[in-house]
Amino acid sequence: MSVDVERLPVEQSEFRTTDPGAAEVLSAEMYGAFHPQYGQTEGFTFDGRRTSAGEMSLDHLTHSAMSIECAPLNYLMFVFVRGGTLTFAGGDTETRLRMGDTAVCPTGVPLTISWDRLNKEVISVPIQAAQEAAEEYGTEGGFGFVGTTPVNPAMDRFWRSTVGFVASQLESPDSPLSEPLVYSRTLNLLGTAAVKTFPNSTMTADYQPGPGQIAPAVLRRAVAFIETNADRPLTLTDIAAAVSVSPRSLQHGFVRQYGTSPLGYLRRVRLERARRDLQFADPTSGARVDSVAARWGFPNPAKFSAAYQDVFGQLPSHTLRS
């Protein structure tokens, strides 16, 4: 039986203006209110392209020199400088970026941001994406970033590769991020990559004692919750809350009992549901493997086919034609 979950709108817009006042209105709509300080306004330009799905957005912007003061961010903003320079300061942190640099902006503190002939890429996601990823690493509560730039060049490249993949999915025609499960997995992907890339409290946390044992009945309830709600966006936090245990304890309990994580178990259930849909689908009516895969949270057809064949011993296209 196929799922019937409302698709997310993926919206795209382009803009260009030489009017500082119009640029201020556009920027406020995108990022929130701020106080601008303009330098030379002659020759002023502000142009760009935005693509958004749910609470995720990707912007490509070119902007004349200026400085702004803005209220504390309540979301995560990651910046990649393609040209020019950018400086932001908040709390006791000041970060200077030039072409090729990547950073995450501080949250929870007022910011002063200035730039000169800036060409940048900005991807914004909810703070919760990183908080939930941190919980999968065993950190519960009090998560935060403690630095703004990648921990090393290798992780910088990893982050850029991750954002590049997400951008290709988000900006493609008929974006798979319109599928709620793909959108949820993409937020998790970005949150996990951010926790690996940028200095944060999971890297500095003190030793925590082991999570202890979870009763088999609790694990069975978690399995039942996963199987009942596999057609909905789920995080480790959601599953743990449903059975009243901590994410860390649930993670360890699943690995000990089932040899996989709760999200790994969820992925297997979704593979099985996709297989069932393919078995009952009629290829002559227009059913396609990539559509079924995306509906169940697998945006990359090649990776889906490989995972499917690994589990079921045949390609999904063969199942559809059988």
C-alpha positions as CSV (number, residue, x, y, z in Angstrom):
1,M,0.0,0.0,0.0
2,S,1.4,3.4,-1.0
3,V,1.8,6.3,1.3
4,D,-0.2,9.4,0.7
5,V,1.7,12.2,2.4
6,E,1.3,15.8,1.2
7,R,4.2,17.0,-0.9
8,L,6.3,20.0,0.0
9,P,6.4,22.9,-2.4
10,V,9.9,23.6,-3.7
11,E,10.0,27.3,-4.6
12,Q,12.5,29.2,-6.7
13,S,12.9,32.9,-7.2
14,E,15.4,35.3,-8.8
15,F,15.9,39.0,-8.1
16,R,18.0,41.9,-9.0
17,T,18.0,45.5,-7.9
18,T,20.2,48.6,-7.8
19,D,18.0,50.2,-5.1
20,P,19.5,49.8,-1.6
21,G,16.0,50.2,-0.1
22,A,14.6,47.4,-2.2
23,A,17.6,45.2,-1.3
24,E,16.9,45.8,2.4
25,V,13.3,44.7,2.0
26,L,14.3,41.6,0.1
27,S,17.0,40.7,2.6
28,A,14.7,41.2,5.5
29,E,12.2,38.8,4.0
30,M,14.9,36.2,3.5
31,Y,16.9,36.5,6.8
32,G,15.0,38.7,9.2
33,A,15.1,42.4,10.1
34,F,18.5,44.2,10.3
35,H,20.0,47.7,10.5
36,P,22.1,48.5,7.4
37,Q,25.0,50.8,7.0
38,Y,25.7,51.6,3.4
39,G,29.0,52.8,2.0
40,Q,29.1,54.2,-1.5
41,T,25.6,53.6,-3.0
42,E,26.6,54.6,-6.6
43,G,26.8,51.4,-8.6
44,F,25.0,49.5,-5.9
45,T,23.8,46.0,-6.9
46,F,22.1,43.1,-5.2
47,D,21.0,40.1,-7.1
48,G,20.6,36.4,-6.6
49,R,18.6,33.2,-6.7
50,R,16.8,31.4,-3.9
51,T,15.5,27.9,-3.8
52,S,13.6,26.7,-0.7
53,A,11.8,23.7,0.6
54,G,10.1,23.7,4.0
55,E,12.6,25.3,6.5
56,M,15.6,24.8,4.2
57,S,16.8,27.4,1.7
58,L,19.8,27.8,-0.6
59,D,20.8,31.3,-1.9
60,H,23.3,32.4,-4.5
61,L,23.9,36.2,-3.9
62,T,26.1,39.0,-5.3
63,H,26.1,42.1,-3.2
64,S,27.9,45.5,-3.1
65,A,29.8,46.6,-0.1
66,M,27.9,47.3,3.1
67,S,27.6,46.5,6.8
68,I,24.6,45.3,8.9
69,E,23.6,44.7,12.4
70,C,21.1,41.9,13.0
71,A,19.2,40.2,15.9
72,P,20.4,36.7,17.0
73,L,19.7,34.0,14.4
74,N,17.2,31.3,15.4
75,Y,18.4,29.0,12.6
76,L,21.7,27.8,11.2
77,M,23.3,29.8,8.4
78,F,26.2,28.3,6.5
79,V,28.2,30.6,4.2
80,F,30.6,29.8,1.3
81,V,32.4,32.8,-0.2
82,R,32.8,32.6,-3.9
83,G,34.3,36.1,-4.3
84,G,35.0,39.2,-2.2
85,T,35.4,39.3,1.5
86,L,33.0,38.8,4.5
87,T,33.4,39.5,8.2
88,F,31.0,38.7,11.0
89,A,31.3,39.2,14.7
90,G,29.1,38.1,17.5
91,G,29.7,37.6,21.2
92,D,33.5,37.2,21.6
93,T,33.9,35.7,18.1
94,E,35.0,37.5,14.9
95,T,35.4,35.5,11.6
96,R,37.0,36.9,8.5
97,L,36.3,35.1,5.2
98,R,37.7,35.4,1.7
99,M,37.2,33.5,-1.5
100,G,37.0,29.7,-0.9
101,D,36.2,30.0,2.8
102,T,33.3,28.3,4.6
103,A,31.7,29.2,8.0
104,V,28.7,28.7,10.2
105,C,27.3,32.0,11.6
106,P,27.0,32.1,15.5
107,T,23.5,31.8,16.8
108,G,21.9,33.3,20.0
109,V,23.9,36.5,19.9
110,P,23.5,39.8,18.0
111,L,25.7,39.9,14.8
112,T,27.6,42.6,13.0
113,I,28.2,41.5,9.4
114,S,30.2,43.4,6.7
115,W,31.3,42.6,3.2
116,D,33.0,44.0,0.1
117,R,31.9,43.0,-3.4
118,L,30.6,39.7,-2.1
119,N,29.6,36.7,-4.1
120,K,28.4,34.0,-1.7
121,E,26.3,30.8,-1.3
122,V,24.2,30.5,1.8
123,I,22.4,27.4,3.0
124,S,20.0,27.8,6.0
125,V,18.5,25.0,8.0
126,P,16.7,24.7,11.4
127,I,19.0,24.5,14.5
128,Q,17.1,21.3,15.4
129,A,18.8,19.5,12.5
130,A,22.2,19.7,14.2
131,Q,20.8,19.2,17.7
132,E,19.2,15.9,16.6
133,A,22.4,14.8,14.9
134,A,24.3,15.6,18.1
135,E,22.0,13.3,20.0
136,E,22.9,10.5,17.7
137,Y,26.5,11.0,18.8
138,G,25.4,10.6,22.5
139,T,25.2,14.3,23.4
140,E,21.8,15.1,25.0
141,G,21.0,18.7,25.8
142,G,23.2,21.8,25.8
143,F,24.4,21.3,22.2
144,G,26.1,24.3,20.4
145,F,28.8,25.2,18.0
146,V,32.0,26.5,19.6
147,G,33.7,27.6,16.4
148,T,32.7,29.0,13.0
149,T,35.1,27.4,10.5
150,P,35.7,23.7,9.6
151,V,37.9,21.7,12.0
152,N,40.4,20.9,9.1
153,P,40.7,21.1,5.3
154,A,39.4,17.5,4.8
155,M,36.2,18.2,6.7
156,D,35.8,21.5,4.7
157,R,35.9,19.5,1.5
158,F,33.5,17.0,3.0
159,W,31.1,19.8,3.9
160,R,31.3,21.3,0.4
161,S,30.7,18.0,-1.2
162,T,27.6,17.4,1.1
163,V,26.2,20.9,0.3
164,G,26.9,20.3,-3.4
165,F,24.9,17.1,-3.4
166,V,22.0,18.8,-1.5
167,A,22.1,21.7,-3.9
168,S,21.9,19.4,-6.9
169,Q,18.8,17.7,-5.4
170,L,17.1,20.9,-4.3
171,E,17.6,22.9,-7.5
172,S,16.9,20.0,-9.9
173,P,13.6,20.0,-11.9
174,D,11.0,18.0,-10.1
175,S,13.2,18.2,-6.9
176,P,12.9,15.0,-4.8
177,L,12.9,17.2,-1.7
178,S,9.2,17.7,-2.4
179,E,8.8,14.3,-0.9
180,P,8.6,14.7,2.9
181,L,10.8,11.7,3.7
182,V,13.5,12.9,1.4
183,Y,13.3,16.4,2.9
184,S,13.6,14.9,6.4
185,R,16.6,12.7,5.4
186,T,18.3,15.7,3.8
187,L,17.9,17.8,6.9
188,N,19.5,14.9,8.9
189,L,22.3,14.7,6.3
190,L,23.1,18.4,6.6
191,G,22.8,18.3,10.4
192,T,25.1,15.3,10.7
193,A,27.6,16.8,8.3
194,A,27.6,20.1,10.3
195,V,28.3,18.3,13.5
196,K,31.2,16.5,11.9
197,T,32.6,19.6,10.2
198,F,32.3,22.6,12.6
199,P,33.7,22.7,16.2
200,N,30.9,21.9,18.6
201,S,30.1,20.6,22.1
202,T,30.1,16.9,20.9
203,M,33.8,17.3,20.4
204,T,34.4,18.8,23.9
205,A,31.9,17.0,26.0
206,D,33.1,15.3,29.2
207,Y,32.9,11.5,29.6
208,Q,29.3,10.2,30.0
209,P,28.6,6.9,31.7
210,G,27.2,4.1,29.6
211,P,23.5,4.2,28.7
212,G,22.6,1.1,30.6
213,Q,20.2,-1.7,29.5
214,I,16.8,-1.2,27.8
215,A,14.1,-3.7,28.4
216,P,13.2,-5.9,25.3
217,A,9.6,-4.7,25.6
218,V,10.8,-1.1,25.1
219,L,12.7,-2.1,22.0
220,R,9.7,-3.9,20.7
221,R,7.6,-0.8,21.2
222,A,10.2,1.2,19.3
223,V,10.1,-1.3,16.5
224,A,6.3,-1.1,16.4
225,F,6.4,2.7,16.3
226,I,8.9,2.6,13.4
227,E,6.8,0.2,11.4
228,T,3.6,2.1,12.1
229,N,5.1,5.5,11.2
230,A,7.6,4.6,8.5
231,D,5.7,6.7,6.0
232,R,6.3,9.9,8.0
233,P,9.4,11.9,8.7
234,L,11.1,10.4,11.7
235,T,14.2,11.3,13.7
236,L,16.0,9.4,16.4
237,T,14.6,11.9,18.9
238,D,11.0,11.1,17.7
239,I,11.5,7.4,18.1
240,A,13.1,7.7,21.5
241,A,10.3,10.1,22.8
242,A,7.7,7.6,21.6
243,V,9.0,5.0,24.1
244,S,10.2,7.4,26.8
245,V,13.9,6.7,26.7
246,S,16.9,8.9,25.8
247,P,18.1,8.8,22.1
248,R,21.5,7.6,23.3
249,S,20.0,4.7,25.2
250,L,17.8,3.7,22.3
251,Q,20.7,3.8,19.9
252,H,22.8,1.5,22.1
253,G,19.8,-0.8,22.7
254,F,19.1,-1.2,19.0
255,V,22.7,-1.9,18.1
256,R,22.9,-4.5,20.9
257,Q,19.6,-6.2,20.0
258,Y,19.3,-5.8,16.2
259,G,22.8,-5.0,15.0
260,T,21.7,-1.7,13.6
261,S,20.7,1.7,14.7
262,P,17.0,2.8,15.0
263,L,17.5,4.9,11.8
264,G,19.1,1.9,10.1
265,Y,16.1,-0.2,11.1
266,L,13.8,2.5,9.7
267,R,15.7,2.5,6.4
268,R,15.3,-1.2,6.1
269,V,11.5,-0.9,6.8
270,R,11.3,1.8,4.1
271,L,13.1,-0.4,1.6
272,E,10.6,-3.2,2.3
273,R,7.7,-0.8,1.8
274,A,9.2,0.4,-1.5
275,R,9.5,-3.2,-2.6
276,R,5.9,-3.8,-1.8
277,D,4.8,-0.8,-3.8
278,L,6.9,-1.9,-6.8
279,Q,5.4,-5.4,-6.6
280,F,1.9,-4.0,-6.8
281,A,2.6,-1.2,-9.3
282,D,1.7,-1.3,-12.9
283,P,4.5,-0.1,-15.1
284,T,2.1,0.4,-18.0
285,S,0.3,3.1,-16.0
286,G,3.5,5.2,-15.6
287,A,4.8,3.8,-12.4
288,R,8.6,4.5,-12.1
289,V,11.3,3.2,-9.8
290,D,12.7,6.7,-9.0
291,S,9.2,7.9,-8.0
292,V,8.6,5.0,-5.6
293,A,12.1,5.4,-4.2
294,A,11.7,9.2,-3.6
295,R,8.3,8.6,-1.9
296,W,10.0,6.3,0.6
297,G,12.9,8.7,1.3
298,F,15.6,7.6,-1.3
299,P,16.4,10.5,-3.5
300,N,19.3,9.0,-5.4
301,P,18.1,6.3,-7.8
302,A,21.5,4.7,-8.2
303,K,22.1,4.3,-4.5
304,F,18.5,3.1,-4.0
305,S,19.0,0.4,-6.7
306,A,22.3,-0.7,-5.1
307,A,20.8,-0.9,-1.6
308,Y,17.7,-2.7,-3.0
309,Q,19.8,-5.3,-4.8
310,D,22.0,-5.8,-1.8
311,V,18.9,-6.6,0.4
312,F,16.6,-8.4,-2.0
313,G,18.9,-9.9,-4.6
314,Q,17.4,-8.2,-7.6
315,L,17.1,-4.7,-9.1
316,P,14.0,-2.7,-8.3
317,S,13.4,-2.4,-12.1
318,H,13.1,-6.2,-12.2
319,T,10.6,-6.2,-9.3
320,L,8.5,-3.5,-11.1
321,R,8.4,-5.5,-14.4
322,S,7.7,-8.9,-12.7
